[in-house]
Amino acid sequence: MGTQVVPKHTTVVERKPARLAPPPMYQVVLLNDDYTPMDFVVVVVQQVFGKSLEEAARIMLKVHNEGRGVVGVYTRDIAATRVESVIQLARMNQHPLQCIMEPVPPAE
């Protein structure tokens, strides 16, 4: 009969729970132009971002007065989808409204 070798392992590996970092966030920004009607911007903010009439009007005025306004903060894929929805809606209605996404600046 053959000799059996029983391996002896004394190494103990401790498993630490994996810590997942939260996904990077992006802000969706509307840019001002001189041609898109204010009412249309309010409707877009309500439809695409689900904002109330008051909130949509506030965002529209910020875009109008400051040249840009943050509409929401989302993960990358959701932000990209919202940007595309705004651009498609604007093009369907023949408006030059621009919408971009950019990484959320780090908190200071």
PAMAR-521112 format. One record per residue: z, y negated, x negated of N, C-alpha, C in turn; residue number from 1. Coordinates in nm, 3 decimals. Each point is the difference from the previous one (the first is absolute). Example, Ala and Ser with C-alpha at 12.3 -4.5 7.8 and 13.67 -1.06 7.14 Angstrom:
2
+---------+---------+---------+---------+---------+---------+---------+---------+---------+-----+
|    n.zz |    n.yy |    n.xx |   ca.zz |   ca.yy |   ca.xx |    c.zz |    c.yy |    c.xx |   k |
+---------+---------+---------+---------+---------+---------+---------+---------+---------+-----+
|   0.780 |   0.569 |  -1.319 |   0.000 |  -0.119 |   0.089 |   0.000 |  -0.120 |  -0.090 |   1 |
|  -0.072 |  -0.105 |   0.035 |   0.006 |  -0.119 |  -0.082 |   0.073 |  -0.109 |   0.077 |   2 |
+---------+---------+---------+---------+---------+---------+---------+---------+---------+-----+
***
This chain:
108
+---------+---------+---------+---------+---------+---------+---------+---------+---------+-----+
|    n.zz |    n.yy |    n.xx |   ca.zz |   ca.yy |   ca.xx |    c.zz |    c.yy |    c.xx |   k |
+---------+---------+---------+---------+---------+---------+---------+---------+---------+-----+
|   0.000 |   0.118 |  -0.081 |   0.000 |  -0.118 |   0.081 |   0.000 |  -0.125 |  -0.086 |   1 |
|  -0.059 |  -0.109 |   0.057 |  -0.008 |  -0.124 |  -0.074 |   0.127 |  -0.083 |   0.011 |   2 |
|   0.017 |  -0.088 |  -0.088 |   0.116 |  -0.090 |   0.001 |  -0.033 |  -0.122 |   0.085 |   3 |
|   0.094 |  -0.035 |   0.087 |  -0.019 |  -0.117 |   0.083 |   0.068 |  -0.121 |  -0.064 |   4 |
|  -0.071 |  -0.110 |  -0.002 |   0.057 |  -0.124 |  -0.053 |   0.030 |  -0.091 |   0.117 |   5 |
|   0.125 |  -0.039 |   0.010 |   0.040 |  -0.091 |   0.107 |   0.011 |  -0.139 |  -0.060 |   6 |
|  -0.088 |  -0.093 |   0.044 |   0.006 |  -0.134 |  -0.056 |   0.128 |  -0.071 |   0.044 |   7 |
|   0.060 |  -0.070 |  -0.091 |   0.120 |  -0.077 |   0.031 |  -0.036 |  -0.149 |  -0.011 |   8 |
|   0.002 |  -0.066 |   0.113 |  -0.026 |  -0.144 |   0.003 |   0.129 |  -0.071 |   0.035 |   9 |
|   0.039 |  -0.088 |  -0.084 |   0.122 |  -0.075 |   0.026 |  -0.026 |  -0.148 |   0.022 |  10 |
|  -0.127 |  -0.037 |   0.008 |  -0.034 |  -0.141 |   0.022 |   0.014 |  -0.032 |   0.148 |  11 |
|   0.074 |  -0.103 |   0.029 |   0.018 |  -0.045 |   0.138 |  -0.071 |  -0.135 |   0.013 |  12 |
|  -0.086 |  -0.008 |   0.098 |  -0.074 |  -0.124 |   0.024 |   0.056 |  -0.063 |   0.127 |  13 |
|   0.047 |  -0.122 |  -0.014 |   0.049 |  -0.072 |   0.117 |  -0.116 |  -0.079 |   0.059 |  14 |
|  -0.014 |   0.010 |   0.127 |  -0.106 |  -0.075 |   0.067 |   0.060 |  -0.127 |   0.060 |  15 |
|  -0.060 |  -0.109 |  -0.038 |   0.041 |  -0.127 |   0.058 |  -0.096 |  -0.031 |   0.114 |  16 |
|   0.051 |  -0.053 |   0.107 |  -0.092 |  -0.033 |   0.109 |  -0.104 |  -0.102 |  -0.046 |  17 |
|  -0.122 |   0.026 |   0.038 |  -0.109 |  -0.090 |  -0.038 |   0.017 |  -0.133 |   0.072 |  18 |
|  -0.014 |  -0.105 |  -0.074 |   0.007 |  -0.133 |   0.061 |  -0.141 |  -0.056 |   0.006 |  19 |
|  -0.045 |  -0.023 |   0.120 |  -0.134 |  -0.054 |   0.019 |   0.009 |  -0.152 |   0.010 |  20 |
|  -0.082 |  -0.064 |  -0.074 |  -0.005 |  -0.146 |   0.008 |  -0.072 |  -0.039 |   0.129 |  21 |
|   0.043 |  -0.107 |   0.062 |  -0.072 |  -0.044 |   0.119 |  -0.142 |  -0.042 |  -0.038 |  22 |
|  -0.094 |   0.015 |   0.092 |  -0.139 |  -0.036 |  -0.033 |  -0.012 |  -0.151 |  -0.022 |  23 |
|  -0.095 |  -0.040 |  -0.083 |  -0.020 |  -0.145 |  -0.019 |  -0.047 |  -0.063 |   0.130 |  24 |
|   0.046 |  -0.119 |   0.026 |  -0.033 |  -0.069 |   0.124 |  -0.101 |  -0.112 |  -0.027 |  25 |
|  -0.082 |  -0.025 |   0.101 |  -0.104 |  -0.102 |  -0.008 |   0.012 |  -0.093 |   0.119 |  26 |
|  -0.022 |  -0.128 |  -0.026 |   0.001 |  -0.096 |   0.110 |  -0.144 |  -0.029 |   0.042 |  27 |
|  -0.019 |  -0.006 |   0.130 |  -0.131 |  -0.033 |   0.056 |   0.001 |  -0.150 |   0.026 |  28 |
|  -0.102 |  -0.068 |  -0.052 |  -0.005 |  -0.146 |   0.003 |  -0.128 |  -0.046 |   0.069 |  29 |
|   0.014 |  -0.091 |   0.095 |  -0.117 |  -0.066 |   0.061 |  -0.027 |  -0.128 |  -0.077 |  30 |
|  -0.128 |  -0.029 |  -0.022 |  -0.040 |  -0.120 |  -0.073 |  -0.067 |  -0.099 |   0.096 |  31 |
|   0.029 |  -0.127 |  -0.020 |  -0.054 |  -0.104 |   0.086 |  -0.147 |  -0.025 |  -0.028 |  32 |
|  -0.072 |  -0.036 |   0.103 |  -0.137 |  -0.049 |  -0.014 |  -0.019 |  -0.111 |   0.104 |  33 |
|  -0.109 |  -0.072 |  -0.010 |  -0.023 |  -0.113 |   0.090 |  -0.078 |   0.037 |   0.125 |  34 |
|  -0.028 |   0.128 |   0.022 |  -0.088 |   0.038 |   0.109 |   0.062 |   0.093 |   0.104 |  35 |
|   0.091 |   0.086 |  -0.039 |   0.059 |   0.095 |   0.094 |   0.095 |  -0.074 |   0.094 |  36 |
|  -0.020 |   0.015 |   0.132 |   0.088 |  -0.068 |   0.095 |   0.145 |   0.050 |  -0.009 |  37 |
|   0.092 |  -0.091 |   0.020 |   0.143 |   0.034 |  -0.007 |   0.035 |   0.105 |   0.105 |  38 |
|  -0.057 |  -0.012 |   0.118 |   0.029 |   0.097 |   0.106 |  -0.041 |   0.141 |  -0.041 |  39 |
|  -0.113 |   0.010 |  -0.070 |  -0.046 |   0.132 |  -0.045 |   0.098 |   0.059 |  -0.100 |  40 |
|   0.052 |  -0.083 |  -0.090 |   0.097 |   0.049 |  -0.099 |   0.124 |   0.052 |   0.070 |  41 |
|   0.046 |  -0.070 |   0.102 |   0.118 |   0.044 |   0.075 |  -0.027 |   0.136 |   0.064 |  42 |
|  -0.115 |   0.017 |   0.061 |  -0.036 |   0.127 |   0.064 |  -0.005 |   0.112 |  -0.104 |  43 |
|  -0.059 |  -0.026 |  -0.115 |  -0.009 |   0.102 |  -0.106 |   0.140 |   0.042 |  -0.046 |  44 |
|   0.086 |  -0.096 |  -0.022 |   0.136 |   0.031 |  -0.045 |   0.073 |   0.083 |   0.106 |  45 |
|  -0.021 |  -0.032 |   0.125 |   0.064 |   0.077 |   0.108 |  -0.057 |   0.142 |   0.006 |  46 |
|  -0.132 |   0.014 |  -0.003 |  -0.062 |   0.130 |   0.018 |   0.017 |   0.091 |  -0.120 |  47 |
|  -0.024 |  -0.050 |  -0.119 |   0.001 |   0.084 |  -0.120 |   0.142 |   0.025 |  -0.051 |  48 |
|   0.087 |  -0.101 |   0.013 |   0.133 |   0.010 |  -0.058 |   0.112 |   0.014 |   0.102 |  49 |
|  -0.034 |  -0.006 |   0.128 |   0.099 |   0.022 |   0.105 |   0.105 |  -0.109 |   0.010 |  50 |
|  -0.034 |  -0.121 |  -0.036 |   0.095 |  -0.111 |   0.005 |   0.000 |  -0.062 |   0.140 |  51 |
|   0.112 |  -0.062 |   0.035 |   0.008 |  -0.072 |   0.127 |  -0.085 |  -0.126 |  -0.007 |  52 |
|  -0.023 |  -0.062 |   0.113 |  -0.079 |  -0.122 |   0.005 |   0.064 |  -0.109 |  -0.086 |  53 |
|   0.132 |  -0.014 |   0.008 |   0.070 |  -0.104 |  -0.075 |  -0.011 |   0.026 |  -0.151 |  54 |
|   0.022 |   0.125 |  -0.040 |  -0.008 |   0.035 |  -0.143 |  -0.144 |  -0.017 |  -0.051 |  55 |
|  -0.097 |   0.041 |   0.080 |  -0.141 |  -0.014 |  -0.039 |  -0.037 |  -0.147 |  -0.016 |  56 |
|   0.048 |  -0.085 |   0.091 |  -0.029 |  -0.143 |  -0.009 |   0.065 |  -0.060 |  -0.125 |  57 |
|   0.121 |   0.042 |  -0.032 |   0.070 |  -0.049 |  -0.119 |  -0.077 |   0.037 |  -0.127 |  58 |
|  -0.047 |   0.126 |  -0.005 |  -0.077 |   0.045 |  -0.116 |  -0.132 |  -0.076 |  -0.010 |  59 |
|  -0.066 |  -0.020 |   0.113 |  -0.127 |  -0.074 |   0.001 |   0.020 |  -0.142 |  -0.051 |  60 |
|   0.107 |  -0.066 |   0.040 |   0.026 |  -0.136 |  -0.046 |   0.031 |  -0.003 |  -0.150 |  61 |
|   0.069 |   0.101 |  -0.048 |   0.027 |   0.009 |  -0.144 |  -0.131 |   0.014 |  -0.077 |  62 |
|  -0.089 |   0.086 |   0.049 |  -0.132 |   0.018 |  -0.063 |  -0.077 |  -0.133 |   0.003 |  63 |
|   0.003 |  -0.066 |   0.113 |  -0.074 |  -0.126 |   0.016 |   0.055 |  -0.110 |  -0.091 |  64 |
|   0.133 |  -0.011 |  -0.007 |   0.061 |  -0.110 |  -0.076 |   0.013 |   0.027 |  -0.150 |  65 |
|   0.023 |   0.125 |  -0.037 |   0.025 |   0.033 |  -0.141 |  -0.116 |   0.073 |  -0.067 |  66 |
|  -0.100 |   0.037 |   0.078 |  -0.117 |   0.067 |  -0.057 |   0.007 |   0.151 |  -0.002 |  67 |
|   0.119 |   0.053 |   0.022 |   0.018 |   0.146 |   0.002 |   0.131 |   0.031 |   0.069 |  68 |
|   0.008 |   0.121 |   0.054 |   0.123 |   0.042 |   0.066 |   0.013 |   0.151 |  -0.002 |  69 |
|   0.119 |   0.047 |  -0.031 |   0.027 |   0.144 |  -0.003 |   0.020 |   0.047 |   0.144 |  70 |
|  -0.075 |   0.103 |   0.037 |   0.006 |   0.053 |   0.135 |   0.092 |   0.121 |   0.008 |  71 |
|   0.011 |   0.075 |  -0.110 |   0.087 |   0.117 |  -0.001 |   0.004 |   0.063 |  -0.137 |  72 |
|   0.097 |   0.089 |  -0.018 |   0.017 |   0.072 |  -0.127 |  -0.004 |   0.149 |   0.031 |  73 |
|  -0.088 |   0.073 |  -0.070 |  -0.025 |   0.141 |   0.029 |  -0.022 |   0.078 |  -0.129 |  74 |
|  -0.004 |   0.131 |   0.013 |  -0.043 |   0.083 |  -0.112 |  -0.149 |  -0.024 |  -0.022 |  75 |
|  -0.052 |   0.044 |  -0.114 |  -0.138 |  -0.033 |  -0.038 |  -0.103 |   0.042 |   0.105 |  76 |
|   0.008 |   0.124 |   0.045 |  -0.102 |   0.049 |   0.094 |   0.004 |  -0.074 |   0.133 |  77 |
|   0.118 |  -0.026 |   0.050 |   0.011 |  -0.071 |   0.128 |  -0.048 |  -0.143 |  -0.017 |  78 |
|   0.037 |  -0.065 |  -0.110 |  -0.045 |  -0.137 |  -0.025 |  -0.152 |  -0.006 |  -0.007 |  79 |
|  -0.061 |   0.095 |  -0.071 |  -0.146 |   0.002 |  -0.012 |  -0.067 |   0.020 |   0.136 |  80 |
|   0.058 |   0.084 |   0.082 |  -0.054 |   0.023 |   0.134 |   0.009 |  -0.126 |   0.085 |  81 |
|   0.111 |  -0.071 |  -0.008 |   0.016 |  -0.124 |   0.077 |  -0.098 |  -0.107 |  -0.048 |  82 |
|  -0.017 |  -0.012 |  -0.130 |  -0.096 |  -0.097 |  -0.055 |  -0.139 |   0.031 |   0.053 |  83 |
|  -0.039 |   0.126 |  -0.005 |  -0.133 |   0.038 |   0.048 |  -0.015 |  -0.027 |   0.149 |  84 |
|   0.104 |   0.025 |   0.077 |  -0.005 |  -0.027 |   0.144 |  -0.022 |  -0.148 |   0.028 |  85 |
|   0.071 |  -0.086 |  -0.073 |  -0.016 |  -0.145 |   0.019 |  -0.142 |  -0.042 |  -0.034 |  86 |
|  -0.050 |   0.047 |  -0.112 |  -0.135 |  -0.039 |  -0.042 |  -0.105 |   0.048 |   0.099 |  87 |
|   0.014 |   0.123 |   0.048 |  -0.097 |   0.052 |   0.098 |   0.005 |  -0.080 |   0.130 |  88 |
|   0.120 |  -0.030 |   0.047 |   0.015 |  -0.077 |   0.124 |  -0.061 |  -0.140 |  -0.016 |  89 |
|   0.023 |  -0.061 |  -0.115 |  -0.056 |  -0.133 |  -0.026 |  -0.153 |   0.005 |  -0.003 |  90 |
|  -0.055 |   0.100 |  -0.068 |  -0.147 |   0.012 |  -0.009 |  -0.062 |   0.028 |   0.136 |  91 |
|   0.066 |   0.084 |   0.079 |  -0.052 |   0.030 |   0.134 |  -0.007 |  -0.127 |   0.086 |  92 |
|   0.090 |  -0.094 |  -0.026 |   0.004 |  -0.125 |   0.076 |  -0.064 |  -0.116 |  -0.076 |  93 |
|  -0.069 |   0.033 |  -0.109 |  -0.075 |  -0.096 |  -0.081 |   0.087 |  -0.114 |  -0.054 |  94 |
|   0.118 |   0.038 |  -0.053 |   0.090 |  -0.097 |  -0.062 |   0.018 |   0.038 |  -0.147 |  95 |
|   0.015 |  -0.099 |  -0.088 |   0.014 |   0.029 |  -0.143 |   0.145 |   0.024 |  -0.045 |  96 |
|   0.088 |   0.032 |   0.091 |   0.142 |   0.021 |  -0.034 |   0.014 |   0.101 |  -0.113 |  97 |
|   0.079 |  -0.036 |  -0.101 |   0.023 |   0.087 |  -0.115 |   0.144 |   0.052 |   0.003 |  98 |
|   0.013 |   0.124 |  -0.042 |   0.131 |   0.065 |  -0.005 |   0.004 |   0.081 |  -0.127 |  99 |
|   0.110 |  -0.011 |  -0.074 |   0.016 |   0.074 |  -0.125 |   0.135 |   0.069 |  -0.002 | 100 |
|   0.016 |   0.091 |  -0.096 |   0.132 |   0.059 |  -0.023 |   0.034 |  -0.019 |  -0.146 | 101 |
|   0.128 |  -0.018 |  -0.027 |   0.045 |  -0.019 |  -0.138 |   0.138 |   0.061 |  -0.016 | 102 |
|   0.032 |   0.046 |  -0.120 |   0.133 |   0.060 |  -0.019 |   0.110 |  -0.101 |   0.033 | 103 |
|   0.106 |   0.051 |   0.058 |   0.114 |  -0.087 |   0.032 |   0.062 |  -0.044 |  -0.132 | 104 |
|   0.019 |  -0.130 |  -0.019 |   0.061 |  -0.045 |  -0.125 |   0.143 |   0.051 |  -0.013 | 105 |
|   0.043 |   0.031 |  -0.122 |   0.136 |   0.051 |  -0.017 |   0.103 |  -0.105 |   0.041 | 106 |
|   0.112 |   0.047 |   0.053 |   0.107 |  -0.090 |   0.042 |   0.066 |  -0.060 |  -0.124 | 107 |
|   0.031 |  -0.126 |   0.010 |   0.061 |  -0.068 |  -0.114 |   0.149 |  -0.010 |   0.015 | 108 |
+---------+---------+---------+---------+---------+---------+---------+---------+---------+-----+
***
